[in-house]
Amino acid sequence: MKQQEIKQSLRRRYEFIEFQLMWEGEVGRKKLQQKFEISPQQATNDLTSYLDIAPSNMAYDPRKRTYVTGASFRPKFIKGEASEYLLHLEMLHHGYRNECEIWPSNVPSFDAVSIASRKADPTTLKAILNAIRSCKCVEVSYVSLSSESEGRRRLYPHAIASDGHRWHMRAFDREKQRHSDFVLSRIEKIEVVEDDFFEVPNDLSWSSFVQLRLAPDPKLSARQKERLQIEYGMVNGELTLSVRRAMLFYYLRFYGFDPLELEDNCMRNKSSFHLRLKNLDEVERCLNRRG
């Protein structure tokens, strides 16, 4: 059977089987039954059919009375990346799942940084999503920390985005005649309103992309550079990211740069993560600081 012909529900159980084999070293019928609330016979069928697809990935251990990971295990349904495991811990930490819902069977002692921030009101988010779907205007009371203004604004939202810490609404500000980002948690009142016909201009900063070319700091030793290249999965000593121009500022901060810290009238090309930008001039132009 070809992978594209496998039903989604069965594919999900195959993914679970591989997750257990990779991270726990074994998988049995009972785990499948409990996690997916299926019958013992269905769990047995799943293990048998998976074995037909990937015979070298697991073997039955009569002593343990369960399947254990094969010596030449190669995942077919999961990527086999550390992030797949760590994502379950993050969901547990943030309360999106409880311990019986995540896939790791033996959860290690762990902790994670939780950013204390004002949460977005679900009513606000629903109004924004409604306006995006129906291409309508919203009237908001917005508290701007940069301008200290709290007036009512008429905005035309078309997208939402996260900077890694908080969510924004990407919208056209009719009064200021520009597209801007508005932090969801700073919207105090919102209402979807009927506005006179107005053709919102295209948000070119949202629809256009720029390349971020990151490389290890040249001051690092050869061994340090090699380690950094491995950590970021660099190719030929470089990590290339395609990012929206509207998200460029956030990506720079995410990778340890401070776009507001200037040196010789341009961004200081030094990251707290020991990275450098190979295309600083291009980035500066996209930040509207170069001609």
C-alpha positions in Angstrom: 0.0 0.0 0.0 1.3 3.4 -0.9 1.6 6.0 1.8 -0.9 8.4 0.1 -3.5 5.6 0.2 -3.3 5.2 4.0 -6.2 6.7 5.8 -5.4 9.6 8.1 -6.5 7.9 11.3 -4.2 4.9 10.6 -1.4 7.2 9.5 -1.6 8.9 12.8 -1.3 5.6 14.7 1.7 4.7 12.5 3.3 8.0 13.5 2.7 7.1 17.2 4.3 3.7 16.7 7.4 5.3 15.2 7.5 8.0 17.9 7.5 5.3 20.6 10.1 3.2 18.8 12.4 6.2 18.4 12.0 7.9 21.8 10.9 5.1 24.1 12.6 2.1 22.4 9.5 0.0 22.4 5.8 -0.1 21.6 3.1 -2.5 22.3 -0.6 -3.2 21.8 -1.6 -1.7 25.2 -0.1 1.7 24.4 -2.0 1.9 21.1 -5.2 0.9 22.8 -5.0 3.5 25.5 -3.8 6.4 23.3 -6.4 6.0 20.5 -9.2 4.1 22.3 -9.2 1.2 19.8 -9.8 -2.5 20.3 -7.0 -5.0 21.1 -7.6 -6.6 17.7 -7.2 -3.2 15.9 -4.0 -2.5 17.8 -2.6 -5.8 16.8 -3.6 -5.2 13.2 -1.9 -1.8 13.3 1.4 -3.3 14.6 1.3 -6.1 12.1 0.5 -3.9 9.1 3.2 -1.4 10.2 5.7 -4.3 10.4 4.8 -5.2 6.8 5.6 -1.6 5.7 8.8 -1.2 7.7 10.0 -4.7 8.7 13.5 -3.5 9.8 12.1 -0.8 12.1 11.0 -3.1 14.9 11.2 -6.7 16.2 9.2 -8.6 18.7 11.0 -9.3 22.0 9.4 -12.4 23.6 11.1 -11.7 26.9 9.5 -8.2 27.2 6.4 -9.4 25.2 6.5 -6.2 23.2 8.0 -4.7 20.0 11.4 -3.1 20.4 13.3 -0.7 18.0 15.2 -2.4 15.2 18.9 -1.8 14.8 18.4 -0.2 11.4 15.4 1.9 12.4 14.5 4.6 9.8 11.3 6.5 10.4 8.8 6.6 7.5 5.9 8.6 9.0 7.7 11.0 11.3 10.7 13.2 10.6 12.7 11.8 13.5 13.7 15.3 14.7 14.1 16.4 18.3 11.6 19.1 17.8 8.8 16.5 17.5 9.5 15.2 21.0 10.1 18.7 22.5 6.8 20.0 21.1 4.9 17.6 23.3 6.7 18.9 26.4 5.9 22.5 25.4 2.2 21.6 25.0 2.3 20.0 28.4 4.1 23.0 30.0 1.7 25.5 28.5 -1.4 23.5 29.5 -2.6 22.7 26.0 -2.3 18.9 26.8 -2.2 16.9 30.0 0.2 14.1 30.7 -2.1 11.4 29.4 -2.6 13.2 26.1 1.0 13.7 25.0 3.0 10.9 23.4 6.1 10.5 25.6 5.4 7.6 28.0 8.1 8.6 30.5 8.1 12.3 30.8 11.5 13.6 32.2 11.7 16.3 34.7 11.7 19.6 32.7 10.9 23.3 32.7 10.5 26.0 30.2 10.4 29.8 30.2 6.9 31.2 30.2 6.6 34.8 29.0 4.3 36.8 31.2 2.2 38.8 28.8 -1.3 40.1 28.6 -3.5 37.6 26.8 -5.5 38.5 23.8 -9.3 38.6 24.4 -11.0 35.8 22.5 -13.8 38.3 21.6 -11.2 40.5 20.0 -9.7 37.7 18.0 -13.1 36.5 16.8 -13.9 40.0 15.6 -10.6 40.2 13.7 -11.0 36.8 12.1 -14.6 37.8 11.1 -13.3 41.0 9.5 -10.6 39.2 7.6 -13.0 36.6 6.2 -15.6 39.1 5.2 -13.0 41.8 4.1 -14.6 44.3 6.5 -13.4 47.2 8.6 -13.0 47.2 12.4 -13.2 50.2 14.6 -10.9 49.7 17.6 -9.8 51.5 20.7 -6.0 50.8 20.7 -3.4 51.7 23.3 -0.2 52.5 21.5 2.9 52.5 23.7 5.0 54.2 21.0 2.7 57.2 20.5 0.8 57.1 23.8 -2.4 57.6 21.8 -5.6 55.8 22.7 -8.0 57.1 20.0 -10.5 55.2 18.0 -9.1 53.9 14.7 -10.7 52.3 11.6 -8.6 49.5 10.4 -8.8 46.9 7.6 -7.2 43.7 8.9 -6.0 41.0 6.4 -3.7 38.8 8.4 -2.4 37.9 11.9 1.2 37.2 12.8 3.3 36.3 15.8 6.7 37.8 16.6 7.6 34.9 18.8 6.3 36.6 22.0 2.9 38.0 21.1 0.3 38.1 18.3 -0.4 41.1 16.0 -3.1 42.1 13.6 -1.7 43.2 10.3 -4.1 45.9 9.0 -4.4 49.1 6.9 -4.8 52.2 9.0 -7.1 54.4 6.9 -6.2 57.6 8.9 -2.5 57.2 8.6 -2.7 55.6 5.1 -0.3 52.7 5.8 -0.2 49.1 6.8 0.9 48.5 10.4 1.0 45.8 13.1 -1.3 46.1 16.1 -0.7 44.0 19.2 -3.9 42.0 19.9 -3.6 42.5 23.7 -3.5 46.3 23.3 -6.9 46.4 21.6 -9.4 47.4 24.3 -12.5 47.7 22.2 -13.3 46.3 18.8 -16.3 46.3 16.5 -16.8 45.1 12.9 -18.4 48.1 11.1 -19.8 48.9 7.7 -17.6 51.4 6.0 -18.1 53.4 2.9 -16.6 51.7 -0.2 -12.8 51.9 0.1 -10.3 50.0 -1.9 -7.5 48.9 0.5 -4.1 49.1 -1.2 -2.0 46.0 -1.4 0.3 45.4 1.5 3.5 45.0 -0.4 5.5 44.5 2.8 3.4 41.5 3.6 3.4 39.9 0.1 7.1 40.5 -0.7 9.9 38.5 0.7 13.6 39.1 1.6 16.4 36.7 2.2 18.2 36.6 5.5 21.7 35.2 5.1 23.1 34.3 8.4 26.6 33.0 9.1 28.8 32.4 12.2 30.6 35.4 13.6 34.0 35.5 11.8 35.7 36.1 15.1 34.9 32.6 16.3 37.4 29.8 16.1 37.1 27.1 13.4 35.7 24.6 15.9 33.1 27.1 17.2 32.0 28.0 13.6 31.6 24.3 12.8 29.5 23.7 15.9 27.3 26.7 15.1 26.8 25.5 11.5 25.6 22.1 12.8 23.3 23.7 15.3 21.5 25.8 12.7 21.7 23.3 9.8 23.7 25.7 7.7 24.6 24.8 4.1 28.1 25.9 2.9 28.5 27.9 6.2 25.3 29.8 5.7 21.6 29.7 6.9 19.3 31.3 4.4 15.8 32.2 5.4 13.0 33.6 3.2 10.9 36.0 5.3 8.2 38.5 4.7 9.4 42.1 4.7 6.7 42.9 7.2 8.2 40.3 9.5 11.9 41.2 9.0 12.2 43.2 12.2 10.9 40.4 14.3 13.1 37.8 12.7 16.2 39.9 13.3 15.3 40.1 17.0 14.5 36.4 17.1 18.0 35.6 15.9 19.6 37.9 18.5 20.0 41.2 16.5 18.8 44.6 17.7 17.6 46.5 14.6 17.4 49.7 16.7 21.0 49.6 17.8 22.9 51.5 15.1 26.6 51.6 14.2 27.9 53.8 11.4 24.2 54.7 10.6 23.1 51.1 10.1 22.2 48.1 12.2 25.0 46.7 14.3 25.9 43.5 12.6 26.3 41.3 15.7 23.9 38.8 17.2 23.8 37.6 20.8 23.8 34.1 19.2 27.2 34.7 17.6 25.7 35.2 14.1 26.4 37.8 11.4 24.3 39.0 8.5 26.0 38.4 5.1 23.6 40.7 3.3 23.4 43.6 5.7 23.0 46.2 2.9 19.9 44.4 1.5 18.4 44.1 5.0 19.0 47.8 5.7 17.1 48.7 2.4 14.2 46.5 3.5 14.2 48.4 6.8 13.9 51.6 4.8 17.2 52.9 6.1 19.1 52.7 2.8 18.2 54.1 -0.6 
